[in-house]
Each structure stands twice: as C-alpha cells, then as structure tokens.
C-alpha cells in the first residue's frame, strides 16, 4: 500500500473536506449547518472522532465549492 507524505496530505486536505461536504449535501434536508456536517462525519469507536473537525478546512472546502468555474468558449 502506498503512503502519502504529510505535505501532500495537507495540500489535498481541503479537497477531501469538499468531497465530504458534497457527500453530505446529497441527502435532502430543509437546511444544512456546520453542526449537521460535523455530526454526519463523527463516529464512535473507543472514543468519538470527527473526520471534518478542522474549521479552517471546512471553510476552505466551502470556498472551493463556491469558486466560479471557467467557461468553455464555443469554437
């Protein structure tokens, strides 16, 4: 199994959070909150662990989703 170095992981972390947000948004709700996003990715094993706990990465994920995508011009 290949491993990822720490810097590569840190560079990709916002995209991982964005994917988690996309997954969360697939389930219809009347509204979405940061708390509901965190709750959806919190698991209990020996102790509780939230996979999207980092507020800065959550904010960056939302920013990435809101980022305008370039248009493709017709030839």
Number of C-alpha atoms within 10 A of each C-alpha: 3 4 6 9 8 9 9 9 13 13 10 11 17 20 19 18 22 21 14 19 21 14 12 17 13 8 8 8 8 4 7 12 8 14 8 12 19 21 15 16 15 15 13 8 7 6 6 8 14 14 14 22 16 11 11 10 18 23 14 16 22 16 13 15 14 9 9 8 8 6 6 6 5 4 3
